Amino acid sequence: MDHEKLAIELIRALRGRRSQVALSRRMRCKSNVLYTWESGRRFPTAAVFFELAERVGIDTSEVIARFLGTLPASLQHARMRDPSAVAALLEHLKEGTTLLELAKRVGTNRVSVGRFLKAEAEPRLPMFLKLIEASSLRLLDFIDGFTSPAELAETRDAWRVLEAQRRVAYELPWSHAVLRVLELSSYRALAQHSDAFIAERLHIPLDEAERCLRALADSKLIVRRKSHWLVTQVLAVDTRRNPEAGRTLKHHWANVGLQRLPILEPGGHDMFSYNLFTVSERDFARLRELHIAYYQELRRVIEQSTPAERVAVVNLQLFRLDEA
């Protein structure tokens, strides 16, 4: 993905049918700054981009809250057009990733990234988009808060794939587990593809494995290469855009855990645990933040883990037992 082209397309989408001159004036600029940005001669900072979004009627705090699931304490009363808010957002997304690793992902040095996170320097929009992608793996969902990624040339194809993944995940929850099996080194080592291998590995009926493979193939998420299925592209699938479907998936995997609990091997590697406690409202909020941080770190470990030897599920639950 070309982040400079994406930045230009995103700015154009925000401008819509407004003239460059008129929107430049609304931004309180004497020159036609929109022309400068849309021609790629220079780019706004992330903070100025948020100001532009607000000028065209977008509630940027609401966009970020929807993107993150909830606003962390550092952004509760912040204005996204402020450089300090941009730094707080990047710091929140970075949690669990080293500066060196984040710098490698965006193609710069850790000193520059560190200055962005401390608000000592402001990232231009293309770099900001890179940082969002590198730290959250959900750049498309971020873009979706401002305009439809399906309308932008740089994101159209990736958005189609992501939407296909979500659709298959909602309709056939086991499909993504099947997808993961196709990435296993043990599957790649087979002389040829075997539906039975997938069914046995996941402990699911053979016809369920076959149904999932057909859906994955129809959605262009896998392609047949000689004797094996090959995963074409896997993106981070976030279900918050469709809460009802997300709840259905959570029910599914919670039930899978419940079904596997009776066969848990004593002293084995699988873990089913709980802790029932009382806690202050303030510390409950802290536990919630830890819960989110753990999940973010878990996803980063998974992203970097090689070789693919296991398909696993993590079910995380933290809820108030004394309220409906």
Stockholm file with secondary structure:
# STOCKHOLM 1.0

chainA/1-324         MDHEKLAIELIRALRGRRSQVALSRRMRCKSNVLYTWESGRRFPTAAVFFELAERVGIDTSEVIARFLGTLPASLQHARMRDPSAVAALLEHLKEGTTLLELAKRVGTNRVSVGRFLKAEAEPRLPMFLKLIEASSLRLLDFIDGFTSPAELAETRDAWRVLEAQRRVAYELPWSHAVLRVLELSSYRALAQHSDAFIAERLHIPLDEAERCLRALADSKLIVRRKSHWLVTQVLAVDTRRNPEAGRTLKHHWANVGLQRLPILEPGGHDMFSYNLFTVSERDFARLRELHIAYYQELRRVIEQSTPAERVAVVNLQLFRLDEA
#=GR chainA/1-324 SS CCHHHHHHHHHHHHHTTSCHHHHHHHTTCSSCHHHHHHTTSSCCBHHHHHHHHHHTTCCHHHHHHHHHSSCCGGGTTCCTTSHHHHHHHHHHHHTTSCHHHHHHHHTSCHHHHHHHHTTSSCCBHHHHHHHHHHHHSCHHHHHHTTSCGGGSTTTHHHHHHHHHHHHHHHHCTHHHHHHHHTTCHHHHTSSSCCHHHHHHHHTCCHHHHHHHHHHHHHTTSEEEETTEEEECCCCCCCGGGSHHHHHHHHHHHHHHHHHHGGGCCTTCSCCCCCCCCCCCHHHHHHHHHHHHHHHHHHHHHHHHCCSCCCCCCCCCCCCCTTCC
#=GC SS_cons         CCHHHHHHHHHHHHHTTSCHHHHHHHTTCSSCHHHHHHTTSSCCBHHHHHHHHHHTTCCHHHHHHHHHSSCCGGGTTCCTTSHHHHHHHHHHHHTTSCHHHHHHHHTSCHHHHHHHHTTSSCCBHHHHHHHHHHHHSCHHHHHHTTSCGGGSTTTHHHHHHHHHHHHHHHHCTHHHHHHHHTTCHHHHTSSSCCHHHHHHHHTCCHHHHHHHHHHHHHTTSEEEETTEEEECCCCCCCGGGSHHHHHHHHHHHHHHHHHHGGGCCTTCSCCCCCCCCCCCHHHHHHHHHHHHHHHHHHHHHHHHCCSCCCCCCCCCCCCCTTCC
//
